[in-house]
Amino acid sequence: MKKKRQKEAEKRLNQRTMLVPVDFSYCSRLALRKAYELLNREEGKIVAFHVIDHHFIEKCVRHDLGNEGEIKKNLYLEAKRRLHTFLFHEQKNGIEAEAAIGEGEPFVEINKKAIELDADMIVMGSCGKANDMNTIFFGSTAEKVLRFITRPVLCVPPDTEYRNVG
């Protein structure tokens, strides 16, 4: 029994964990593909993480689109469905990605999730779905993650051809 636990602990030490924030944009799709490529056939796991932005929930409540509980529930169920579909279509190399959903300020939740998972790397798109003035003047989620994270981050830009550098 002791040897079995020791072997499991060694396996976890050799297993890489990649966190991939997903907002369902083209860039997050590219980031997930890159994570699969980086992990290839190594022992490891990918955690695809979607964050429901609490500012969006507050805005919905202010505009009388429902109460906070209903809005959260609907957003969670929709995110769960979309994340499952997203991962189903992108699965590669027999590696299954885990789905995770959080709520809060996206850059904060991404950092917290990376710490919780003891992620070896965050692989994220350099751009997402936000096309508003706040993004232009105050920075994107990717930029905010980079400011506060203490782990390696690979930002995957759109329309990039990846070639082996050798």
C-alpha positions as a Markdown table, in Angstrom:
| # | Residue | x | y | z |
|---|---|---|---|---|
| 1 | Met | 0.0 | 0.0 | 0.0 |
| 2 | Lys | 2.8 | 2.4 | 0.9 |
| 3 | Lys | 4.6 | 1.7 | -2.4 |
| 4 | Lys | 1.4 | 2.4 | -4.3 |
| 5 | Arg | 1.0 | 5.8 | -2.7 |
| 6 | Gln | 4.7 | 6.6 | -3.3 |
| 7 | Lys | 4.3 | 5.7 | -7.0 |
| 8 | Glu | 1.3 | 7.9 | -7.3 |
| 9 | Ala | 3.1 | 10.8 | -5.6 |
| 10 | Glu | 6.1 | 10.3 | -8.0 |
| 11 | Lys | 3.7 | 10.3 | -11.0 |
| 12 | Arg | 2.1 | 13.6 | -9.8 |
| 13 | Leu | 5.6 | 15.1 | -9.5 |
| 14 | Asn | 6.4 | 14.2 | -13.1 |
| 15 | Gln | 3.0 | 15.3 | -14.4 |
| 16 | Arg | 2.8 | 18.8 | -15.9 |
| 17 | Thr | -0.3 | 20.9 | -15.5 |
| 18 | Met | -1.2 | 23.5 | -18.0 |
| 19 | Leu | -4.0 | 26.1 | -17.3 |
| 20 | Val | -5.8 | 27.4 | -20.4 |
| 21 | Pro | -8.1 | 30.3 | -19.8 |
| 22 | Val | -11.1 | 30.1 | -22.2 |
| 23 | Asp | -13.4 | 32.9 | -23.2 |
| 24 | Phe | -14.5 | 30.9 | -26.4 |
| 25 | Ser | -12.7 | 33.3 | -28.7 |
| 26 | Tyr | -10.5 | 32.2 | -31.6 |
| 27 | Cys | -7.4 | 33.1 | -29.6 |
| 28 | Ser | -8.4 | 30.9 | -26.7 |
| 29 | Arg | -9.0 | 28.1 | -29.2 |
| 30 | Leu | -5.5 | 28.6 | -30.5 |
| 31 | Ala | -4.1 | 28.6 | -26.9 |
| 32 | Leu | -5.8 | 25.3 | -26.2 |
| 33 | Arg | -4.3 | 23.8 | -29.4 |
| 34 | Lys | -0.9 | 25.1 | -28.3 |
| 35 | Ala | -1.3 | 23.5 | -24.9 |
| 36 | Tyr | -2.1 | 20.2 | -26.5 |
| 37 | Glu | 1.0 | 20.6 | -28.7 |
| 38 | Leu | 3.3 | 21.4 | -25.8 |
| 39 | Leu | 2.0 | 18.6 | -23.6 |
| 40 | Asn | 2.1 | 16.2 | -26.6 |
| 41 | Arg | 2.4 | 12.7 | -25.1 |
| 42 | Glu | 3.9 | 13.6 | -21.8 |
| 43 | Glu | 2.3 | 12.8 | -18.5 |
| 44 | Gly | 0.2 | 15.8 | -17.7 |
| 45 | Lys | -3.1 | 17.5 | -17.8 |
| 46 | Ile | -4.8 | 20.5 | -19.3 |
| 47 | Val | -7.3 | 22.5 | -17.3 |
| 48 | Ala | -9.5 | 24.7 | -19.5 |
| 49 | Phe | -10.8 | 27.4 | -17.2 |
| 50 | His | -13.7 | 29.8 | -18.0 |
| 51 | Val | -14.4 | 32.8 | -15.7 |
| 52 | Ile | -17.8 | 34.3 | -15.4 |
| 53 | Asp | -17.1 | 38.0 | -15.0 |
| 54 | His | -18.8 | 39.3 | -11.9 |
| 55 | His | -19.0 | 42.8 | -13.4 |
| 56 | Phe | -21.2 | 41.3 | -16.2 |
| 57 | Ile | -23.5 | 39.8 | -13.5 |
| 58 | Glu | -23.8 | 43.1 | -11.8 |
| 59 | Lys | -24.6 | 44.9 | -15.1 |
| 60 | Cys | -27.4 | 42.3 | -15.8 |
| 61 | Val | -28.9 | 42.9 | -12.4 |
| 62 | Arg | -28.8 | 46.7 | -12.8 |
| 63 | His | -30.7 | 46.3 | -16.1 |
| 64 | Asp | -33.4 | 44.2 | -14.4 |
| 65 | Leu | -32.5 | 41.0 | -16.4 |
| 66 | Gly | -33.2 | 38.8 | -13.4 |
| 67 | Asn | -32.0 | 38.4 | -9.9 |
| 68 | Glu | -28.4 | 37.6 | -9.1 |
| 69 | Gly | -29.0 | 34.0 | -8.4 |
| 70 | Glu | -30.9 | 33.3 | -11.6 |
| 71 | Ile | -28.3 | 35.1 | -13.7 |
| 72 | Lys | -25.4 | 33.3 | -12.1 |
| 73 | Lys | -27.2 | 29.9 | -12.6 |
| 74 | Asn | -27.9 | 30.6 | -16.3 |
| 75 | Leu | -24.4 | 31.9 | -17.0 |
| 76 | Tyr | -22.9 | 28.8 | -15.2 |
| 77 | Leu | -25.1 | 26.3 | -17.1 |
| 78 | Glu | -24.4 | 28.1 | -20.5 |
| 79 | Ala | -20.6 | 28.2 | -19.7 |
| 80 | Lys | -20.6 | 24.5 | -18.8 |
| 81 | Arg | -22.4 | 23.6 | -22.0 |
| 82 | Arg | -20.1 | 25.7 | -24.2 |
| 83 | Leu | -16.9 | 24.6 | -22.4 |
| 84 | His | -17.9 | 20.9 | -22.9 |
| 85 | Thr | -18.5 | 21.5 | -26.6 |
| 86 | Phe | -15.4 | 23.5 | -27.0 |
| 87 | Leu | -13.2 | 20.8 | -25.4 |
| 88 | Phe | -15.0 | 18.0 | -27.3 |
| 89 | His | -14.1 | 19.6 | -30.7 |
| 90 | Glu | -10.5 | 20.4 | -29.7 |
| 91 | Gln | -9.4 | 17.1 | -28.0 |
| 92 | Lys | -6.0 | 16.0 | -29.4 |
| 93 | Asn | -3.6 | 13.1 | -28.9 |
| 94 | Gly | -5.9 | 11.3 | -26.6 |
| 95 | Ile | -5.3 | 13.9 | -23.9 |
| 96 | Glu | -8.4 | 14.9 | -22.1 |
| 97 | Ala | -8.7 | 18.4 | -20.8 |
| 98 | Glu | -10.6 | 19.1 | -17.6 |
| 99 | Ala | -13.2 | 21.8 | -17.6 |
| 100 | Ala | -13.4 | 24.3 | -14.7 |
| 101 | Ile | -15.6 | 27.3 | -14.2 |
| 102 | Gly | -15.0 | 30.2 | -11.8 |
| 103 | Glu | -16.6 | 33.5 | -11.1 |
| 104 | Gly | -15.0 | 36.9 | -10.3 |
| 105 | Glu | -12.5 | 39.2 | -11.9 |
| 106 | Pro | -11.0 | 37.1 | -14.7 |
| 107 | Phe | -7.3 | 38.0 | -14.2 |
| 108 | Val | -7.6 | 37.4 | -10.4 |
| 109 | Glu | -9.4 | 34.1 | -10.8 |
| 110 | Ile | -6.9 | 32.9 | -13.4 |
| 111 | Asn | -4.1 | 33.6 | -11.0 |
| 112 | Lys | -5.9 | 32.0 | -8.1 |
| 113 | Lys | -6.6 | 28.9 | -10.2 |
| 114 | Ala | -2.9 | 28.7 | -11.3 |
| 115 | Ile | -1.8 | 28.7 | -7.7 |
| 116 | Glu | -4.6 | 26.2 | -6.6 |
| 117 | Leu | -3.5 | 23.7 | -9.4 |
| 118 | Asp | 0.2 | 24.4 | -9.0 |
| 119 | Ala | 0.1 | 24.9 | -12.7 |
| 120 | Asp | 3.4 | 24.6 | -14.5 |
| 121 | Met | 2.3 | 27.1 | -17.2 |
| 122 | Ile | -0.6 | 29.2 | -18.2 |
| 123 | Val | -1.3 | 29.1 | -22.0 |
| 124 | Met | -3.6 | 31.9 | -23.0 |
| 125 | Gly | -4.7 | 33.8 | -26.1 |
| 126 | Ser | -3.2 | 37.3 | -26.4 |
| 127 | Cys | -6.6 | 38.7 | -27.3 |
| 128 | Gly | -10.1 | 37.7 | -26.4 |
| 129 | Lys | -13.7 | 38.7 | -26.9 |
| 130 | Ala | -13.5 | 42.1 | -25.1 |
| 131 | Asn | -13.7 | 44.9 | -27.6 |
| 132 | Asp | -14.4 | 47.9 | -25.3 |
| 133 | Met | -12.7 | 51.1 | -24.3 |
| 134 | Asn | -11.6 | 49.6 | -20.9 |
| 135 | Thr | -9.5 | 47.1 | -22.7 |
| 136 | Ile | -7.9 | 49.7 | -24.9 |
| 137 | Phe | -7.0 | 52.1 | -22.0 |
| 138 | Phe | -6.5 | 49.7 | -19.1 |
| 139 | Gly | -5.1 | 46.6 | -20.6 |
| 140 | Ser | -6.4 | 43.2 | -21.5 |
| 141 | Thr | -7.0 | 40.2 | -19.3 |
| 142 | Ala | -3.8 | 38.7 | -20.6 |
| 143 | Glu | -1.8 | 41.8 | -19.7 |
| 144 | Lys | -3.3 | 41.9 | -16.2 |
| 145 | Val | -2.5 | 38.2 | -15.7 |
| 146 | Leu | 1.1 | 38.9 | -16.8 |
| 147 | Arg | 1.4 | 41.7 | -14.2 |
| 148 | Phe | 0.5 | 39.6 | -11.2 |
| 149 | Ile | 1.4 | 35.9 | -12.0 |
| 150 | Thr | 4.5 | 34.2 | -10.7 |
| 151 | Arg | 4.4 | 31.3 | -13.1 |
| 152 | Pro | 5.4 | 31.0 | -16.8 |
| 153 | Val | 2.8 | 32.4 | -19.2 |
| 154 | Leu | 2.7 | 31.7 | -22.9 |
| 155 | Cys | 0.5 | 34.2 | -24.8 |
| 156 | Val | -0.7 | 32.9 | -28.1 |
| 157 | Pro | -1.4 | 35.6 | -30.7 |
| 158 | Pro | -3.9 | 35.2 | -33.5 |
| 159 | Asp | -2.8 | 34.3 | -37.0 |
| 160 | Thr | 0.6 | 33.0 | -36.1 |
| 161 | Glu | 2.3 | 30.2 | -37.9 |
| 162 | Tyr | 4.3 | 28.1 | -35.5 |
| 163 | Arg | 7.6 | 26.7 | -36.7 |
| 164 | Asn | 10.2 | 24.7 | -34.9 |
| 165 | Val | 13.1 | 26.9 | -34.1 |
| 166 | Gly | 16.2 | 24.9 | -34.5 |
